[in-house]
Amino acid sequence: MINCIVVDDEPLARQLILSYIDQVPGLTCLGGYQSAIEAFTALHEHQVDVIFIDIEMPGITGLNFIRSLRTCPKVIFITAYTEYAVDAFEIEATDYLVKPVVFERFLKAVQKIGLNKNESIAVDQQPPEISSIFLKVDKRLVKVDLSAIIYAEGLGDYLKVHTNGQTYVTYMALGKLETLLPASKFIRIHRSTIINKIMIQFIEGSFVHINNIDLSIGLTYRENLLKALGNL
């Protein structure tokens, strides 16, 4: 059994990782903490094998906190920034995850941790299908239910995710979003458009009618769309 803690000042991000830990046999979470100071206390009170920790936090950063420890558990950094990767691996981090973290990527990181020198964690090879994702909007990670998403459109390095309630603008490539969304529910119909299949009202010519608007179907995506809908 591996004992771990989660350190992140963002409540939603912290809860997401805690929920992932609960799904992995062999991992026991001793607590979630919002600062390095709280984590320092936990390390002295418990036997901690792994720390899942953010980097940019008020007060002591995750990197500086890990550097300050005389003896350090295995470390998996979870951050919204890619530029600290070199620093993280210089201090021999086990892995470096970029938010928003999907369950499959989390599992890959966990598989790098052994129960002991000769054992590895047994995990389900078929992770449960997710019902929501987290999008970074401004400085927040916002939970978005998949059932509420109508479609998403790429705008260069940004994208708009249109839902029943509102539209979210996030710094993410459309291809990255495509990897987060389950293929059973979402499909790409254009190089700049992904739709929720259940929201389709009808298809006419080169357009999908969804939520009372027409979205263009790219020529190279049409065959795959029809196959997914069972019409080819």
Secondary structure, DSSP 4 states (H G I P E B T S, - for coil): -EEEEEE-S-HHHHHHHHHHHHTSTTEEEEEEESSHHHHHHHHHHS---EEEE-SS-SSS-HHHHHHH-SS--EEEEEES-STTHHHHHHTT-SEEEESSPPHHHHHHHHTTS-SBTTB-----SSPPPPSEEEEEETTEEEEEEGGGEEEEEEETTEEEEEESS-EEEEE--HHHHHHHS-TTTEEEEETTEEEEGGGEEEEETTEEEETTEEEEPPTTTHHHHHHHTT--
